[in-house]
Amino acid sequence: MKAGEARVLLTGASGGLGRAMAAELQRAGAVVMGVGRHDGPAGANWIRADLNRPEGIASVAQAATAWRPNVVVHAAGLPGFGALQAVQPERIAAVLQANLLAPMLLTQALLPQLLRSPRAQLVFVGSALGRIGLPGFSVYGASKAGLHGFAEALRRELAGGPVKVQILGPRSTRTAFNGDAVEAYNRATGTAMDTPQTVALALRTLIESEAAERFVGFPERLAVRLNGVLGAQLDGSFAKHRRCLHEPHHTEPQGAPL
């Protein structure tokens, strides 16, 4: 679907990545309605809702039925970084709720309206970490691996109908979503970080191409493929990441969701 034909419902629109996505899609001619936990910019199409609560899901579904988007981008999420024994149980539950359960439930609520459209697209913003198990990201990676699995199964479930299901897999992105601890970890391990504009452009490209999935950045695209083929044979490749994780400054504060 060309961006100029798209009416995009974008969750996580108040975060650094969400703002860049909205700007890129609008620049290309799309109409965007943002979803966030707080009020949006003045004059913006906006739904204020907490997607981690049933009433938030219901309010977005109701607004979407009236507004009739033909593209839904699930970009809201919560960070999770650190050695597993240092992560509080309530944080694990919050990450899984925001990154996996909320988009699943919102998709279920929006699907009747999308299936009535002549053509529509569901885009799940996952992560390379949903395909590559990296030390320090066991919780976050699990949430994104679940999201990838959900999107892949749903794509096959809906094949032949009007709704296409797509997955965007960014690597680390230079926004407030990744705090100082993650940036220090990335510097220590030589992990590249993209600008939010790079990921936003990848999103527009994915929507317009209608491809099933798109991973951002090299060597992450290659690593995703190799990890799928070689699996446990790559475990030794992450010794440096494991050592860096246990350095004292690599502890992530409990950040807010997008």
C-alpha positions, 0 to 999 in steps of 0.5 A: 500500500502506498503511504498516500493511501494509508490511514495509520493507527500508530501505538506508542506514538508519543515515544521517540521512535513513534514520533519519527514514524508518524513524521515519516508516514505523514511526510509521505502522505499518510494520515496518522492517528496516534495512540499514547498514554498521555495527551498528544501534540496540539492539533494531532489526531490522537487517542489517549489510552493505556493499552495495558488496561482492558478499558484502554483496548476498548476505547481504541477499538471503539475509536478505530471503528469510527475512524476506519484505519487501513494500517495498524502499527503496533509500536508501543512497548516497554524496555527490559535490560539486565541480568535475569536475577537482577530483574524484579518479577513485577518488571517481567510481568509488565514487559510481557504485558506491554510488549506481547499481551497488549498488541495481541488483545488490541489486534483481536479487538481491531480485527473485525473492522480490518477484515471489513476493509477492502485491504488492510495491513497489521504491522508489529514492531518487534526486534532483532532480539526477538530472533537472536537471544542476547545476554541481558535481554532475556525478558525483552527478547522473550516478549519480542520472540512471542510477538514474532511468533504471534504475527507469523501465525496470524499472517498464515491464519489470515492469508488469502484475505484482505489483511496482510500481517507484517513484522518490522525488526529494528536493532538498538535505536538511539532513543530514550527507550534505550537508557544509559546502561544499554548504550554503555553495553552497546559501546562495550560490545560494539553494537551499532545503534540506528537513528529513529529516522532510519527505523521510521524509513524502514517502516514506510518501506515495509508498508509500501512493499507489503513484504512479510518482514523486514529486519534493520541493520547489518550484521543483525539481518545476517545474524537473524538468518544464521541464528535460525539455522545454527541456533546453539552453535552460535552460543560462543559468539556472545561471550563478550556480551555475557562478560559486559553484562555483569559489569557494575554500570550495566544495570537498567533503571525501570523506564516508562513505556512508550 
